[in-house]
């Protein structure tokens, strides 16, 4: 498996909800070491940055859960 990166962050976790993906990235050099992004159609959008890994993981799960609820309503 190849290393996946975006904007200097190594992508360590991802959750797919339909055709949308949410990812968690880690950087050893950025002031905010953690980020979550919403990914769709090959782009990384709506980054949310954190200095705490637990907060970033929580945000990843919340974002994926919100997207799941939206997709359930649209069905």
PyMOL commands that set and color helices and strands:
alter all, ss='L'
color gray80, all
select helices_A, chain A and resi 53-74
alter helices_A, ss='H'
color red, helices_A
select strands_A, chain A and resi 5-6+9-17+20-26+34-40+43-50
alter strands_A, ss='S'
color yellow, strands_A
deselect
rebuild
show_as cartoon
